[in-house]
Amino acid sequence: MSNANDSVRIDKWLWAARFFKTRTLATDAVDSGKVRLNEERIKPAHGLKIGATLAIDNGANAWEVVVLQLADSRGSAAIARTLYRETEQSINKRAAVAEDRKFFREPTFAIKGRPTKRDRRLLDKSQS
């Protein structure tokens, strides 16, 4: 953990907070605009300070978090959870997305193995 006066590269912090599995993935996400600092696009080497608001989209989930502590090395998941606080709006949005996914059913879920001609017709009919 770093002191309150320091700043940490944003890609290092995202990796240490366990939003991404590798620093390379974190760097690529920042470069492609999937991570925004206070609603602005940034570069991976940008210094992150305590109190900043981040909007993070890692492909599977989207978070809006406030930075509480800085870290430049990856620790346990329990420690990583103390580095940020998720906003109420973000929590509600992620819960709604999870609820929607619960009722989504893949059309090919019932088919085992290679689809038969009858299965293919049913799939085509359901997608139309």
Contacts in CASP RR format, 6 or more apart in sequence:
PFRMAT RR
TARGET T0000
AUTHOR 0000-0000-0000
METHOD contacts of the structure
MODEL  1
MSNANDSVRIDKWLWAARFFKTRTLATDAVDSGKVRLNEERIKPAHGLKI
GATLAIDNGANAWEVVVLQLADSRGSAAIARTLYRETEQSINKRAAVAED
RKFFREPTFAIKGRPTKRDRRLLDKSQS
1 69 0 8 1.000
1 70 0 8 1.000
1 71 0 8 1.000
2 8 0 8 1.000
2 69 0 8 1.000
2 70 0 8 1.000
2 71 0 8 1.000
2 72 0 8 1.000
3 70 0 8 1.000
4 50 0 8 1.000
4 70 0 8 1.000
6 70 0 8 1.000
7 47 0 8 1.000
7 48 0 8 1.000
7 49 0 8 1.000
7 70 0 8 1.000
8 16 0 8 1.000
8 47 0 8 1.000
8 48 0 8 1.000
8 70 0 8 1.000
8 71 0 8 1.000
8 72 0 8 1.000
9 44 0 8 1.000
9 45 0 8 1.000
9 46 0 8 1.000
9 47 0 8 1.000
9 48 0 8 1.000
9 72 0 8 1.000
10 26 0 8 1.000
10 30 0 8 1.000
10 35 0 8 1.000
10 37 0 8 1.000
10 42 0 8 1.000
10 44 0 8 1.000
10 45 0 8 1.000
10 46 0 8 1.000
10 47 0 8 1.000
10 48 0 8 1.000
10 54 0 8 1.000
11 23 0 8 1.000
11 26 0 8 1.000
11 27 0 8 1.000
11 30 0 8 1.000
11 44 0 8 1.000
11 45 0 8 1.000
12 23 0 8 1.000
12 26 0 8 1.000
12 71 0 8 1.000
12 72 0 8 1.000
13 48 0 8 1.000
13 67 0 8 1.000
13 70 0 8 1.000
13 71 0 8 1.000
13 72 0 8 1.000
13 83 0 8 1.000
14 20 0 8 1.000
14 26 0 8 1.000
14 29 0 8 1.000
14 30 0 8 1.000
14 35 0 8 1.000
14 56 0 8 1.000
15 22 0 8 1.000
15 23 0 8 1.000
15 26 0 8 1.000
15 74 0 8 1.000
16 71 0 8 1.000
16 72 0 8 1.000
16 73 0 8 1.000
16 74 0 8 1.000
16 75 0 8 1.000
16 80 0 8 1.000
16 83 0 8 1.000
17 71 0 8 1.000
17 80 0 8 1.000
17 83 0 8 1.000
17 84 0 8 1.000
18 74 0 8 1.000
18 77 0 8 1.000
18 80 0 8 1.000
19 26 0 8 1.000
19 56 0 8 1.000
19 58 0 8 1.000
19 63 0 8 1.000
20 26 0 8 1.000
20 29 0 8 1.000
20 58 0 8 1.000
25 58 0 8 1.000
26 35 0 8 1.000
26 44 0 8 1.000
27 44 0 8 1.000
29 35 0 8 1.000
29 56 0 8 1.000
29 57 0 8 1.000
29 58 0 8 1.000
30 42 0 8 1.000
30 43 0 8 1.000
30 44 0 8 1.000
30 46 0 8 1.000
31 43 0 8 1.000
31 44 0 8 1.000
33 41 0 8 1.000
34 56 0 8 1.000
34 57 0 8 1.000
34 58 0 8 1.000
34 59 0 8 1.000
35 42 0 8 1.000
35 54 0 8 1.000
35 55 0 8 1.000
35 56 0 8 1.000
35 57 0 8 1.000
36 42 0 8 1.000
36 54 0 8 1.000
36 55 0 8 1.000
37 46 0 8 1.000
37 48 0 8 1.000
37 52 0 8 1.000
37 53 0 8 1.000
37 54 0 8 1.000
38 52 0 8 1.000
38 53 0 8 1.000
39 53 0 8 1.000
39 55 0 8 1.000
48 54 0 8 1.000
48 67 0 8 1.000
48 70 0 8 1.000
49 67 0 8 1.000
49 70 0 8 1.000
50 67 0 8 1.000
50 68 0 8 1.000
50 69 0 8 1.000
50 70 0 8 1.000
51 66 0 8 1.000
51 67 0 8 1.000
51 68 0 8 1.000
52 66 0 8 1.000
52 67 0 8 1.000
53 64 0 8 1.000
53 65 0 8 1.000
53 66 0 8 1.000
53 67 0 8 1.000
53 87 0 8 1.000
54 63 0 8 1.000
54 64 0 8 1.000
54 65 0 8 1.000
54 66 0 8 1.000
54 67 0 8 1.000
54 84 0 8 1.000
55 62 0 8 1.000
55 63 0 8 1.000
55 64 0 8 1.000
56 62 0 8 1.000
56 63 0 8 1.000
56 64 0 8 1.000
56 65 0 8 1.000
57 63 0 8 1.000
61 94 0 8 1.000
61 97 0 8 1.000
62 90 0 8 1.000
62 93 0 8 1.000
62 94 0 8 1.000
63 86 0 8 1.000
63 90 0 8 1.000
63 94 0 8 1.000
64 86 0 8 1.000
64 87 0 8 1.000
64 89 0 8 1.000
64 90 0 8 1.000
65 84 0 8 1.000
65 85 0 8 1.000
65 86 0 8 1.000
65 87 0 8 1.000
65 90 0 8 1.000
66 84 0 8 1.000
66 85 0 8 1.000
66 87 0 8 1.000
67 83 0 8 1.000
67 84 0 8 1.000
68 82 0 8 1.000
68 83 0 8 1.000
68 84 0 8 1.000
68 85 0 8 1.000
69 82 0 8 1.000
69 83 0 8 1.000
69 84 0 8 1.000
70 83 0 8 1.000
71 79 0 8 1.000
71 80 0 8 1.000
71 83 0 8 1.000
74 80 0 8 1.000
107 123 0 8 1.000
107 126 0 8 1.000
107 127 0 8 1.000
108 115 0 8 1.000
108 123 0 8 1.000
111 119 0 8 1.000
111 123 0 8 1.000
115 123 0 8 1.000
END
